[in-house]
Amino acid sequence: MKKLFLTAALAAMAMVSCDKGPAASSEGDTRVVVKISGAQPSTRMTGTAATTSTAPALDAAYVYVLDTDGDVVWKEDLDVLAAQGAGHMIGDGERFSPDVRIFVIGNYPLPDVVPANLNSWTDIQNATTLAANNVNYLRPAMSNYNTDTKSSVPVNIIANADEGTATVNVPISPLYSRIELHQVKGGAHVVSFDVAAVYLNNYYPKFTMTGVGKEKYEHVDGSTNFTGVLGDVGPWVATATTPNTANTAIAKPDATKVWAYHTGAGSVATFIVKLTDIKILEVLTPASDENPEEELATEPSTPIDPETGDEMIEAYIAVTGYKNLSTNGFERGMIYTISSLEFDHAQLSVTPPLDPLVTIEANVTITPWGTKTLDPEM
């Protein structure tokens, strides 16, 4: 299967690289030079976590010239190095009407989107890919993006009347958002636990070449069925070395990785975490005015479901929102980071809890394709 997929991808790339020229009438008197910003030439190795701010790398790009009707009148491979320097001359000096507009797609997600097959603005807007197929955050799929208007539209050219040449500056950005969870941490009553799975919730599994999220997934309250949902399976063990008065129960994927997922922009993606083998220090006597310090059991035990009285063989914690994030949804080209998701025994539930009384708020850090810390709500 992998060989067939690779063959198909190479074939598609071959189609792209040899496709150059007019898609319709391109008569006019203006030459167009394209410059891009928002990416760097591809020089970096693949990474596993966006732990430091970095400009996305650009391996390849495709440029479209569109007329006022939204038809593509010219399309070709963009010389990435030239476009990030002196500029890429479209069609080696082909002349166009001064009212044409320019759109660029970078790191196009083959085989979901074959840029040579897009012949209109409608085609470009409808071209869609799976976020799960765009795994390399250092080389994300990119396209036009105006950070002031938060829009992904073709850029108008402004011709120089004396030279008959228009130099067009096209800002581009990643087409989707990235969310990272760096660790899960037990509170004062938690001695140990395993992270059995980390699931994404309230996210768009698809996005278009203009950065629009598609087909949002929202988990059903209380359901333990996560078939088809983005999620990593562990376990990642967290065991305290002493009775957990110092909050030492911490779980991470491993020393170099994080739980990370890509989502179409527009929703506020959150996490549902499945825990197993949980051990806590049971509260024998709650704190009171007479006894300001609660009395804890000396031996760890499995937590008890307060509704049924049964042991919690497995349990869930859920993030419902972020204390330091607006409700407008994740923006494309941003990486959202939860440095630590902290919970205590009272926030455990035998089914995925979406009730804000038992879920978690968290902080998030956000930076343009660097990192931004989220403060989760649980």
One Martini backbone bead per residue (centre of mass of N, CA, C, O) as a GRO file, in nm:
protein
  378
    1MET     BB    1   0.057   0.063  -0.021
    2LYS     BB    2   0.299   0.259   0.003
    3LYS     BB    3   0.397   0.225  -0.290
    4LEU     BB    4   0.141   0.325  -0.431
    5PHE     BB    5   0.132   0.603  -0.299
    6LEU     BB    6   0.409   0.702  -0.400
    7THR     BB    7   0.355   0.670  -0.700
    8ALA     BB    8   0.117   0.868  -0.711
    9ALA     BB    9   0.271   1.114  -0.604
   10LEU     BB   10   0.491   1.123  -0.827
   11ALA     BB   11   0.297   1.153  -1.061
   12ALA     BB   12   0.173   1.419  -0.966
   13MET     BB   13   0.439   1.579  -0.964
   14ALA     BB   14   0.494   1.547  -1.263
   15MET     BB   15   0.243   1.701  -1.355
   16VAL     BB   16   0.323   1.967  -1.223
   17SER     BB   17   0.616   2.023  -1.344
   18CYS     BB   18   0.499   2.020  -1.659
   19ASP     BB   19   0.297   2.246  -1.586
   20LYS     BB   20   0.287   2.521  -1.826
   21GLY     BB   21   0.053   2.779  -1.869
   22PRO     BB   22  -0.224   2.835  -2.028
   23ALA     BB   23  -0.587   2.810  -1.947
   24ALA     BB   24  -0.635   3.076  -2.107
   25SER     BB   25  -0.669   3.382  -2.163
   26SER     BB   26  -0.352   3.613  -2.153
   27GLU     BB   27  -0.398   3.892  -2.253
   28GLY     BB   28  -0.151   4.166  -2.262
   29ASP     BB   29   0.100   4.420  -2.099
   30THR     BB   30   0.175   4.253  -1.826
   31ARG     BB   31   0.414   4.175  -1.615
   32VAL     BB   32   0.485   3.916  -1.359
   33VAL     BB   33   0.605   3.947  -1.023
   34VAL     BB   34   0.675   3.715  -0.758
   35LYS     BB   35   0.634   3.753  -0.405
   36ILE     BB   36   0.712   3.603  -0.088
   37SER     BB   37   0.573   3.555   0.247
   38GLY     BB   38   0.604   3.333   0.548
   39ALA     BB   39   0.869   3.182   0.448
   40GLN     BB   40   1.118   2.930   0.395
   41PRO     BB   41   1.350   2.761   0.287
   42SER     BB   42   1.423   2.427   0.252
   43THR     BB   43   1.641   2.310   0.548
   44ARG     BB   44   1.480   2.118   0.735
   45MET     BB   45   1.409   1.893   0.962
   46THR     BB   46   1.211   1.683   1.099
   47GLY     BB   47   0.981   1.717   1.357
   48THR     BB   48   0.787   1.667   1.675
   49ALA     BB   49   0.802   1.969   1.806
   50ALA     BB   50   0.678   2.302   1.880
   51THR     BB   51   0.908   2.449   2.098
   52THR     BB   52   0.979   2.662   1.877
   53SER     BB   53   1.009   2.925   1.693
   54THR     BB   54   0.907   2.896   1.337
   55ALA     BB   55   0.943   2.904   1.011
   56PRO     BB   56   0.811   2.780   0.751
   57ALA     BB   57   0.875   2.553   0.507
   58LEU     BB   58   0.950   2.554   0.143
   59ASP     BB   59   0.943   2.330  -0.121
   60ALA     BB   60   0.671   2.409  -0.282
   61ALA     BB   61   0.495   2.583  -0.561
   62TYR     BB   62   0.192   2.748  -0.682
   63VAL     BB   63   0.076   2.956  -0.955
   64TYR     BB   64  -0.197   3.190  -1.005
   65VAL     BB   65  -0.391   3.333  -1.275
   66LEU     BB   66  -0.667   3.558  -1.244
   67ASP     BB   67  -0.955   3.667  -1.345
   68THR     BB   68  -1.256   3.840  -1.300
   69ASP     BB   69  -1.414   3.546  -1.326
   70GLY     BB   70  -1.212   3.316  -1.190
   71ASP     BB   71  -1.013   3.234  -1.401
   72VAL     BB   72  -0.749   3.046  -1.512
   73VAL     BB   73  -0.480   3.181  -1.725
   74TRP     BB   74  -0.242   3.082  -1.528
   75LYS     BB   75   0.004   2.812  -1.458
   76GLU     BB   76   0.274   2.734  -1.217
   77ASP     BB   77   0.566   2.690  -1.104
   78LEU     BB   78   0.737   2.805  -0.823
   79ASP     BB   79   1.018   2.981  -0.750
   80VAL     BB   80   1.106   2.990  -0.434
   81LEU     BB   81   1.376   3.141  -0.422
   82ALA     BB   82   1.295   3.377  -0.605
   83ALA     BB   83   1.031   3.465  -0.442
   84GLN     BB   84   1.238   3.525  -0.182
   85GLY     BB   85   1.367   3.749  -0.365
   86ALA     BB   86   1.351   3.902  -0.663
   87GLY     BB   87   1.166   3.702  -0.820
   88HIS     BB   88   0.895   3.565  -1.015
   89MET     BB   89   0.856   3.515  -1.352
   90ILE     BB   90   0.583   3.482  -1.531
   91GLY     BB   91   0.632   3.308  -1.819
   92ASP     BB   92   0.895   3.459  -1.901
   93GLY     BB   93   0.704   3.734  -1.973
   94GLU     BB   94   0.426   3.719  -1.974
   95ARG     BB   95   0.124   3.883  -2.068
   96PHE     BB   96  -0.118   4.083  -1.884
   97SER     BB   97  -0.376   4.188  -1.741
   98PRO     BB   98  -0.410   4.433  -1.483
   99ASP     BB   99  -0.671   4.259  -1.345
  100VAL     BB  100  -0.522   4.046  -1.228
  101ARG     BB  101  -0.466   3.762  -1.005
  102ILE     BB  102  -0.295   3.616  -0.715
  103PHE     BB  103  -0.216   3.264  -0.637
  104VAL     BB  104  -0.084   3.055  -0.365
  105ILE     BB  105   0.049   2.716  -0.334
  106GLY     BB  106   0.202   2.544  -0.066
  107ASN     BB  107   0.272   2.236   0.000
  108TYR     BB  108   0.104   2.049  -0.156
  109PRO     BB  109  -0.138   1.785  -0.085
  110LEU     BB  110  -0.040   1.507  -0.182
  111PRO     BB  111  -0.314   1.365  -0.350
  112ASP     BB  112  -0.553   1.557  -0.274
  113VAL     BB  113  -0.383   1.796  -0.424
  114VAL     BB  114  -0.366   1.898  -0.768
  115PRO     BB  115  -0.272   2.195  -0.900
  116ALA     BB  116  -0.312   2.140  -1.216
  117ASN     BB  117  -0.643   2.091  -1.168
  118LEU     BB  118  -0.677   2.400  -1.121
  119ASN     BB  119  -0.915   2.639  -1.306
  120SER     BB  120  -1.036   2.798  -1.048
  121TRP     BB  121  -1.159   2.955  -0.775
  122THR     BB  122  -1.351   2.725  -0.708
  123ASP     BB  123  -1.144   2.500  -0.706
  124ILE     BB  124  -0.967   2.619  -0.480
  125GLN     BB  125  -1.192   2.638  -0.257
  126ASN     BB  126  -1.265   2.311  -0.283
  127ALA     BB  127  -0.998   2.220  -0.205
  128THR     BB  128  -0.928   1.918  -0.012
  129THR     BB  129  -0.793   1.809   0.311
  130LEU     BB  130  -0.642   1.617   0.542
  131ALA     BB  131  -0.498   1.677   0.839
  132ALA     BB  132  -0.365   1.386   0.874
  133ASN     BB  133  -0.188   1.439   0.593
  134ASN     BB  134  -0.051   1.689   0.771
  135VAL     BB  135   0.232   1.622   0.971
  136ASN     BB  136   0.440   1.853   0.888
  137TYR     BB  137   0.499   2.149   1.052
  138LEU     BB  138   0.754   2.253   0.878
  139ARG     BB  139   0.555   2.170   0.603
  140PRO     BB  140   0.300   2.328   0.538
  141ALA     BB  141   0.025   2.405   0.407
  142MET     BB  142  -0.017   2.687   0.176
  143SER     BB  143  -0.140   3.037   0.150
  144ASN     BB  144  -0.301   3.295   0.118
  145TYR     BB  145  -0.265   3.575   0.372
  146ASN     BB  146  -0.445   3.819   0.559
  147THR     BB  147  -0.390   3.938   0.879
  148ASP     BB  148  -0.595   4.179   0.884
  149THR     BB  149  -0.858   4.026   0.738
  150LYS     BB  150  -0.858   3.712   0.754
  151SER     BB  151  -0.779   3.631   0.444
  152SER     BB  152  -0.816   3.419   0.133
  153VAL     BB  153  -0.694   3.594  -0.142
  154PRO     BB  154  -0.633   3.733  -0.415
  155VAL     BB  155  -0.383   3.936  -0.563
  156ASN     BB  156  -0.333   4.232  -0.677
  157ILE     BB  157  -0.208   4.415  -0.934
  158ILE     BB  158   0.067   4.664  -0.987
  159ALA     BB  159   0.147   4.853  -1.241
  160ASN     BB  160   0.418   4.968  -1.431
  161ALA     BB  161   0.398   5.195  -1.677
  162ASP     BB  162   0.699   5.203  -1.778
  163GLU     BB  163   0.769   4.873  -1.762
  164GLY     BB  164   0.526   4.660  -1.758
  165THR     BB  165   0.554   4.578  -1.441
  166ALA     BB  166   0.449   4.353  -1.183
  167THR     BB  167   0.487   4.353  -0.829
  168VAL     BB  168   0.397   4.081  -0.616
  169ASN     BB  169   0.290   4.056  -0.283
  170VAL     BB  170   0.267   3.731  -0.109
  171PRO     BB  171   0.113   3.631   0.162
  172ILE     BB  172   0.174   3.341   0.365
  173SER     BB  173   0.014   3.049   0.523
  174PRO     BB  174  -0.097   2.825   0.706
  175LEU     BB  175  -0.409   2.633   0.672
  176TYR     BB  176  -0.373   2.558   0.981
  177SER     BB  177  -0.383   2.407   1.294
  178ARG     BB  178  -0.208   2.358   1.612
  179ILE     BB  179  -0.210   2.108   1.880
  180GLU     BB  180  -0.065   2.087   2.214
  181LEU     BB  181   0.044   1.828   2.451
  182HIS     BB  182   0.294   1.782   2.701
  183GLN     BB  183   0.119   1.718   2.973
  184VAL     BB  184   0.014   1.512   3.253
  185LYS     BB  185  -0.113   1.615   3.584
  186GLY     BB  186  -0.124   1.545   3.908
  187GLY     BB  187  -0.247   1.607   4.201
  188ALA     BB  188  -0.240   1.588   4.547
  189HIS     BB  189  -0.413   1.292   4.526
  190VAL     BB  190  -0.214   1.184   4.309
  191VAL     BB  191   0.000   0.909   4.246
  192SER     BB  192  -0.116   0.747   3.983
  193PHE     BB  193  -0.092   0.684   3.614
  194ASP     BB  194  -0.238   0.623   3.295
  195VAL     BB  195  -0.214   0.698   2.952
  196ALA     BB  196  -0.422   0.563   2.704
  197ALA     BB  197  -0.547   0.842   2.578
  198VAL     BB  198  -0.561   1.111   2.319
  199TYR     BB  199  -0.825   1.323   2.232
  200LEU     BB  200  -0.994   1.493   1.989
  201ASN     BB  201  -1.205   1.791   2.004
  202ASN     BB  202  -1.369   2.012   1.827
  203TYR     BB  203  -1.289   1.951   1.511
  204TYR     BB  204  -1.122   1.975   1.191
  205PRO     BB  205  -1.033   1.722   0.957
  206LYS     BB  206  -1.064   1.956   0.743
  207PHE     BB  207  -0.927   2.153   0.457
  208THR     BB  208  -0.871   2.419   0.259
  209MET     BB  209  -0.692   2.633   0.029
  210THR     BB  210  -0.835   2.878   0.227
  211GLY     BB  211  -0.871   2.772   0.541
  212VAL     BB  212  -1.129   2.589   0.566
  213GLY     BB  213  -1.314   2.422   0.775
  214LYS     BB  214  -1.427   2.067   0.788
  215GLU     BB  215  -1.630   1.858   0.947
  216LYS     BB  216  -1.709   1.872   1.242
  217TYR     BB  217  -1.608   1.735   1.557
  218GLU     BB  218  -1.841   1.613   1.815
  219HIS     BB  219  -1.867   1.482   2.107
  220VAL     BB  220  -2.050   1.263   2.281
  221ASP     BB  221  -2.196   1.269   2.567
  222GLY     BB  222  -2.048   0.985   2.735
  223SER     BB  223  -1.894   0.861   2.514
  224THR     BB  224  -1.657   0.573   2.435
  225ASN     BB  225  -1.661   0.632   2.123
  226PHE     BB  226  -1.354   0.681   1.900
  227THR     BB  227  -1.407   0.620   1.615
  228GLY     BB  228  -1.203   0.811   1.397
  229VAL     BB  229  -1.044   0.960   1.608
  230LEU     BB  230  -0.812   1.160   1.707
  231GLY     BB  231  -0.550   0.942   1.851
  232ASP     BB  232  -0.339   0.837   2.102
  233VAL     BB  233  -0.165   0.544   2.208
  234GLY     BB  234  -0.027   0.401   2.468
  235PRO     BB  235   0.121   0.402   2.747
  236TRP     BB  236   0.173   0.663   3.001
  237VAL     BB  237   0.350   0.666   3.283
  238ALA     BB  238   0.252   0.779   3.625
  239THR     BB  239   0.478   0.788   3.908
  240ALA     BB  240   0.517   0.832   4.226
  241THR     BB  241   0.783   0.831   4.466
  242THR     BB  242   0.579   0.970   4.656
  243PRO     BB  243   0.367   1.097   4.827
  244ASN     BB  244   0.151   1.338   4.662
  245THR     BB  245   0.267   1.651   4.771
  246ALA     BB  246   0.442   1.741   4.485
  247ASN     BB  247   0.325   1.676   4.211
  248THR     BB  248   0.476   1.396   4.056
  249ALA     BB  249   0.245   1.314   3.859
  250ILE     BB  250   0.372   1.247   3.527
  251ALA     BB  251   0.279   1.261   3.174
  252LYS     BB  252   0.452   1.150   2.877
  253PRO     BB  253   0.536   1.026   2.586
  254ASP     BB  254   0.835   1.157   2.588
  255ALA     BB  255   1.125   1.338   2.583
  256THR     BB  256   1.055   1.450   2.257
  257LYS     BB  257   0.740   1.452   2.280
  258VAL     BB  258   0.399   1.518   2.171
  259TRP     BB  259   0.069   1.593   2.168
  260ALA     BB  260  -0.032   1.620   1.820
  261TYR     BB  261  -0.252   1.833   1.614
  262HIS     BB  262  -0.453   1.884   1.325
  263THR     BB  263  -0.665   2.171   1.227
  264GLY     BB  264  -0.908   2.332   1.124
  265ALA     BB  265  -1.015   2.632   1.123
  266GLY     BB  266  -1.267   2.780   1.378
  267SER     BB  267  -1.219   2.608   1.620
  268VAL     BB  268  -1.212   2.478   1.964
  269ALA     BB  269  -0.989   2.270   2.045
  270THR     BB  270  -0.982   1.962   2.237
  271PHE     BB  271  -0.948   1.737   2.519
  272ILE     BB  272  -0.951   1.376   2.572
  273VAL     BB  273  -0.863   1.176   2.859
  274LYS     BB  274  -0.741   0.850   2.915
  275LEU     BB  275  -0.745   0.660   3.218
  276THR     BB  276  -0.534   0.433   3.408
  277ASP     BB  277  -0.426   0.308   3.692
  278ILE     BB  278  -0.546   0.462   3.941
  279LYS     BB  279  -0.399   0.650   4.215
  280ILE     BB  280  -0.500   0.746   4.547
  281LEU     BB  281  -0.562   0.969   4.817
  282GLU     BB  282  -0.786   0.937   5.039
  283VAL     BB  283  -1.040   1.118   5.192
  284LEU     BB  284  -1.124   1.102   5.528
  285THR     BB  285  -1.097   1.424   5.613
  286PRO     BB  286  -1.206   1.711   5.572
  287ALA     BB  287  -1.169   2.024   5.569
  288SER     BB  288  -1.183   2.274   5.836
  289ASP     BB  289  -1.199   2.501   6.079
  290GLU     BB  290  -1.079   2.299   6.291
  291ASN     BB  291  -0.943   2.136   6.024
  292PRO     BB  292  -0.745   2.263   5.777
  293GLU     BB  293  -0.644   1.967   5.738
  294GLU     BB  294  -0.662   1.701   5.563
  295GLU     BB  295  -0.729   1.356   5.570
  296LEU     BB  296  -0.521   1.093   5.463
  297ALA     BB  297  -0.438   0.825   5.328
  298THR     BB  298  -0.150   0.608   5.331
  299GLU     BB  299  -0.281   0.439   5.097
  300PRO     BB  300  -0.328   0.359   4.793
  301SER     BB  301  -0.616   0.392   4.565
  302THR     BB  302  -0.897   0.338   4.398
  303PRO     BB  303  -1.125   0.513   4.271
  304ILE     BB  304  -1.460   0.626   4.334
  305ASP     BB  305  -1.775   0.621   4.226
  306PRO     BB  306  -2.018   0.829   4.356
  307GLU     BB  307  -2.274   0.692   4.210
  308THR     BB  308  -2.196   0.358   4.237
  309GLY     BB  309  -1.924   0.256   4.409
  310ASP     BB  310  -1.719   0.202   4.199
  311GLU     BB  311  -1.443   0.134   4.049
  312MET     BB  312  -1.195   0.313   3.858
  313ILE     BB  313  -1.045   0.160   3.604
  314GLU     BB  314  -1.149   0.397   3.430
  315ALA     BB  315  -1.090   0.739   3.306
  316TYR     BB  316  -1.187   1.090   3.261
  317ILE     BB  317  -1.073   1.387   3.099
  318ALA     BB  318  -1.170   1.738   3.023
  319VAL     BB  319  -1.164   1.992   2.785
  320THR     BB  320  -1.367   2.303   2.736
  321GLY     BB  321  -1.136   2.531   2.756
  322TYR     BB  322  -0.993   2.877   2.769
  323LYS     BB  323  -0.892   3.142   2.961
  324ASN     BB  324  -0.692   3.286   2.712
  325LEU     BB  325  -0.941   3.262   2.494
  326SER     BB  326  -1.122   3.321   2.247
  327THR     BB  327  -1.437   3.227   2.072
  328ASN     BB  328  -1.339   3.236   1.752
  329GLY     BB  329  -1.114   3.044   1.725
  330PHE     BB  330  -0.892   2.904   1.547
  331GLU     BB  331  -0.608   2.991   1.369
  332ARG     BB  332  -0.439   3.007   1.109
  333GLY     BB  333  -0.095   2.966   1.169
  334MET     BB  334  -0.131   2.827   1.457
  335ILE     BB  335   0.008   2.739   1.780
  336TYR     BB  336  -0.126   2.533   2.041
  337THR     BB  337  -0.030   2.527   2.394
  338ILE     BB  338  -0.014   2.273   2.646
  339SER     BB  339   0.202   2.229   2.895
  340SER     BB  340  -0.027   2.159   3.132
  341LEU     BB  341  -0.248   1.901   3.249
  342GLU     BB  342  -0.447   1.944   3.535
  343PHE     BB  343  -0.552   1.712   3.796
  344ASP     BB  344  -0.803   1.564   4.002
  345HIS     BB  345  -1.011   1.337   4.149
  346ALA     BB  346  -1.280   1.517   4.103
  347GLN     BB  347  -1.233   1.505   3.763
  348LEU     BB  348  -1.333   1.226   3.742
  349SER     BB  349  -1.469   0.998   3.485
  350VAL     BB  350  -1.630   0.717   3.338
  351THR     BB  351  -1.698   0.940   3.135
  352PRO     BB  352  -1.691   1.178   2.914
  353PRO     BB  353  -1.668   1.503   3.035
  354LEU     BB  354  -1.896   1.796   2.958
  355ASP     BB  355  -1.920   1.906   3.235
  356PRO     BB  356  -1.813   2.201   3.386
  357LEU     BB  357  -1.792   2.079   3.685
  358VAL     BB  358  -1.568   1.834   3.572
  359THR     BB  359  -1.388   2.023   3.417
  360ILE     BB  360  -1.122   2.195   3.233
  361GLU     BB  361  -0.910   2.464   3.265
  362ALA     BB  362  -0.680   2.635   3.038
  363ASN     BB  363  -0.379   2.730   2.919
  364VAL     BB  364  -0.260   2.917   2.628
  365THR     BB  365  -0.018   2.915   2.373
  366ILE     BB  366   0.038   3.173   2.115
  367THR     BB  367   0.180   3.155   1.780
  368PRO     BB  368   0.315   3.208   1.477
  369TRP     BB  369   0.429   2.920   1.403
  370GLY     BB  370   0.493   2.838   1.698
  371THR     BB  371   0.395   2.922   2.024
  372LYS     BB  372   0.098   2.869   2.240
  373THR     BB  373  -0.041   2.899   2.556
  374LEU     BB  374  -0.270   2.704   2.723
  375ASP     BB  375  -0.564   2.735   2.945
  376PRO     BB  376  -0.737   2.493   3.067
  377GLU     BB  377  -1.068   2.374   3.087
  378MET     BB  378  -1.237   2.134   3.336
   0.00000   0.00000   0.00000
